[in-house]
């Protein structure tokens, strides 16, 4: 302990944990602060136990002007403009406290219900769920606004941005443990509580992202008239986009994109674009082009009748050559699954998937009639049964 200095004010003999000012970066062995409503009296004990007193500063900001070494560390945001009742901590955690404060302030842009005070108190998952449901909801109805899509995209983007900030911030993993210069401070425990609540909030945000998307899909199915109006509006807006912006999604042009509209037949340019996009993101899925099915799986480009019989050696070589060419185009060195788009009679798209990891062959068809009819039939009598057989030979 430091020897008793007769010049030390009696106020400094009070328990350190009762101080109500926030100070850091003073570079000392021990720092004590006494705060009154009119001034800050800061007493710094150096390693030689020499008392240094600074009187009559109305705020930490003024003190920073007089002490450059303090200004370099910078006053915490909570203290700028006055002397509120806040925490006390040493400089070992100073940068992390500032980072934590900045993170909360940034998140408040889209989550106004959070604050330092609320995050330091005990809360639970359901409370954050309730707050997020109020902040990010879709007030849809059959006569709803055709711009509902914009609301959904805005909510989704705000949730993504906030989740990204919380996930990327190093302070979310800071231990806030005591250092060799002092015993554990109350602020350390409080900071840990804030971080733990931010982690809980992040989990709730990710759950909300999923539920928001599910709500959106339900709305599209429940109100088809509203969905059609929104789609027509979006397609009309896309028609006024300048040509140079379409280079971002090359080789897709507006004429290709327009096939996504109501009552249009989706073309292979759009399908190939998204197969490449999705499979590139997956990293280990070989996404084949739209021509593959008509050339290797069916008797003709209409893709209505699957090939029968046994594949010849020449057929196998052509399949391998095509897959290797696609591997080179996609930049894949390894793949463990294959995705195949199929255009049935130029009027309906569905897909086939081969998973070598799980040893499964699957067909994804969105037509309700096909699904219901297949359920009532034995496997070998179902639609696409022959397609499954030819794919087994290819595998």
N, C-alpha and C positions, 0 to 999 in steps of 0.2 A: 504493500500500500504506500501511497505517497505520504510524506510527513505532513503533519498539520502545519499550515501556514497561518500565522495570526492575522494576515491581511485578507484572508479569504472571507467573503461575506457569509453570514450565517445561513443564507438561503442555499448556498452551495453544499451545505452539510446534509441537505435533504436527500432522500433516496433518488438515485439517478433515473429510475424507471418512471418517476412522477413528472419528469420534465415534459414540457408541452411545446417544444420547438423542434424543428427538423433541421439538423446540421450534419454535414458530411464533408469529407475531403480536407479536414483540418491538419492532418499529418501529425497528430500528437498521440501521446500515450494515454491521455485521459482528457475528456472534454466535459465541462459542466456548463449548463445554461440556466440563467434565471430570467424569466420573462415577466414583465409587467405590462399594463395596457399602454404605457407611454414610451417605453424604450426596451431595447434588448441589451442586457449586460452579459457579455461573453467573456468567460475566463478560460484561458488556455494554459494548461500545465505542460511545459516542455519536459524533456528528459532530465533537465537540471532543476526541475521543480521551481522554475522562476515564474512568478505570476505576471500575466499580461492582461490588462483590462481594457476593454473598449466600451465606451458609454454613449448613450443618447443617440442610437441609430434607430430610426423609425421603422426600418424594415431590413430584412436580409439583403435586399437589392442594394440599399445604400451601403451596407457593410461590404458588399462585393466591389463597389466602386473604390473603396479605400484599400482593399486587399486583393491585388491581382491574382495571387495564388488561389484564392477562393473563387474568384470569377472564372478561372479556367475550369474548375469543376462545375461551376454554375449552380445557382439556386434551384431547388426543385420547383416544378410548376405549382405545387400546392402552396408555396410560400410567396410567389411573386405577387407584389402589390400589397403585402401586409404580413401580419403575424397571426395566423389562425392557430387553433389548437390542433396539432397534427402529431405525427410520429417522431421518434428520434432513432437514428441509426448511425453506424460508423461508415467510413468510406469503403470498407470491404464489400458492401452490398449496394453502394450508392448508384452505380451505373445500372444495376438490375432494377432498383426501385424506379429510376427514371424511365427505363424501358417498359416496365410494367404499367406505369402511369400513361405513357404514350400509347401503348397497345390498347388500353381501355378507352382512351379518348378517341382513337381511330375507330374502334368497334362501335362507339356510340353513334357514329354517322348513320348506321342502319339498325342499331339496337339501342334506341334511346332509353330503354328501361334499365340499363345497367349503369352502375357507378362504383367508385371505389368503396363507398360505404355499404352498398347492397351486396357487393361481391365478398366483403369481409364477414358477412353474417351467414349463419347456417341456412341452407336452402336445400331443395330436393329436385329431382328430375321433373316431377309433375308441374312445379311452379314455372320452370323454364319452358316446358311444353306449352303451358297456358299463355305465357307472354309471347312466344313465337307464333302460336296460332292466331293471336290477336293482331300481330304485326304483319304476318304474311298469310293472307287468306284470299280466296277467289270468290267474290260475290256473283256467281253466275246464275243465270236463269235462261229459259228458252227465248226470251225476248231481250237477252243481254246484249251488252255492247260488243260490236264486232271487233273492237280493239282489246278484247279480253286477253288475246294472245300477248299483247305488249305488256299487260300487267303480269302475266305469268312469267314472261322472259325477264322482266325487271326484278321480280321477287327472286327468281332463280339466280340471277346474276349477283344480287346483293348477298344471298346466302353463300354462294360460291366464294365471293370476295372475302367475306368475314371468316369463313372456314379456312381459307388460304392464309389469311393473316395470323390466325391463331395457331395453325399447324406449323407455320414457318418461323414463328418467333422463338428465339433461343430461351427467353425468360420463362417460357412454359416448362422448361426442364431445370431451371435454376434451383438449387437446394435450399438457399436462404438459411444456411447453417451458421452457427456462431464461429467467430474466428479467434485467433490466439490473443487478440488485443482486448477482448471483452467477453463477458458472459452473454448468454442468449438474451436478446432483447424482445420485448413484447411485439415489436414491429415485425420481427422475423416470423413469429407464429402467425401473425395477421396476414403477412404476405403469402405464406404458404396456403392459408385458407382462401385467399383471393385466387391464387393459381389453381388450386383444386377445383374451385367453382368455375373457373374459365375452362378447365378440362371437361367438366360436366356439361357446360354450355356448348362446347364443341361437339360432344356426342349428341346432344339434343338437336343441334343445327343439322348434323348429318342425317338424323332421323327425319327431320322436317323436310329436307331436300327430297327424300324418297316419298314421303306422304304428299307433298305438294305436287310432285309429278303424277302420282297415282290419282289425286283429285282431278288433275288436269285431264288425264285420260278418261276418267269416268264422265267428266263434263262433256267431252267430245262425243262419247257414245250416247249419252243420255239426251243430248240436245243436238240432233243432226242438222236441223235447220240453222241453228246458230253456228255450228261448225262450218257449214257450207258458206255462210255469209262471211265468216272470218277468212276462209281460204280464198274466196273470190277477191276480197279486199287486199289480201297479201299478194296475190298474183298480180293484181292491177298495179300495186306499188312497185313490184319487181320490174314491171314493164318500163318504168321510168328511170331505172338505174342506168347510169352511163356505162358504155361498152367496156371501158378500161377496168372497171371494177369486176367484171366477169372473168378477168384473167386470173383472179385469185382462186377460182374453182375450175380452171381449164382442165380438160377440154369441154366442160359443160358451158353451153351458151344459153341465152335467154329462151331460144326456141326449144332447147332440150328441157330447161327448167319448167317451161310452161306445161309440159306433159304431166306435171304434178297437180295440175288444176282439176276442178270438178268436171267429171265426164270425159277425161282424157286418158289415153293409154300411155302408160309410162314407158319410155324408150330405154334401149340398152346403154346409152351413154351415161345416163343418170345412175343406173344400176351398177355399172362397172366402176363409176367414180366412188360410190359408197362402199362397194365391196373392197376396193383398194384402201379406202380410208379406215374402215372398221378393222380389216385384217392387219393393216400396218400398226394400228394401235394395240391389237392383241399381241403381235410380235411372233407368235408361233403357229398361226393359222395361215394356211396357203389358200388364198382367195382366188379361185379360177374365174376366167372371163365368161361372158354370156354365151359365147359360141361353143364352149366345151361340151355342154350337155347335148346339143343338137348333133355334134360331130361324133361323140364317143358313146353316149348313153342311149340315144333314141334312133329310130329309123327315119331320119329326116329332121329338118330344122323346125318343123311344127311342134316337136317334142310332145307328141300325143301317144305314140306307141313305142314302148321300150324295146331295145334289141333283145333277141332271143338266141339260144344256142350258146356255144362256147367261143370266147374271144380267141382269135388267132394270135400267134407270136408277133405278127406284124402289127395287130391292133395294140398289143401290150407295149410294143416299142414306141408307137405313136403317142400313147398316153404318157409314158415316161418322158419322152422328148418334150411334150407340151408342158408337163409339170416342171421340168427343169428350166424351161424357158421362162415360165412364170416366176419361178424362184429367183432367177437372175433379175427380172424386171422389178420384183418386190424387194430385192436386196436381202433375201432370207438365206441363211446358212443352215438352218434347222427348222423343221416344222413337225408338229404332232397331231394336226387336224387339218381337214380340208373342207372348204365351203364352196358349194356349187349353186349358182343361180339358174333357174329354169323358167323359160317363157313358154307357157302352154298355149299353142295355137294363136300366138300373138295377142292374147286377150287376158291372160292371168299369169302373174308371177308367183312362184313359190321357190323353195330352196331345199337343197340336200346337204347333209352334214355328216362327215366321217370323223369319228374321234378315235384315234389309235391308242390313246392313253386308257380310255375306259372300254375300248373294243365295242363301240356302239356305232350304228348307222341310223340316222334319223332323217325324217322328212318334215319340213315345216310348211303347212298349207293353211292359209287364213280362211278358206271357204268353209263356212259352217256346215253346209250340206255334205261336203266331202267327209268332214270329221264325224258327223252323226251317222252317215251311211256306213263308214268303215267300222264303227264300234259294233254294229250289228252283224258283221261278217267275220268268218274265220280269216286268219292272217293271210293265207295264200289266195283268198278271193277278194281281198281288199284292193282298192285302187292303188296303183304304184307298187304292187307286189313284185311285178316283173322288173321294175326299176331297182328295187332293193336287191334282186338277184344279180343283175348285171353289175351293180356296184360292188357286190361281194366278190365277183370275179376280178374287178379292177383292183380291189384291196389286196 
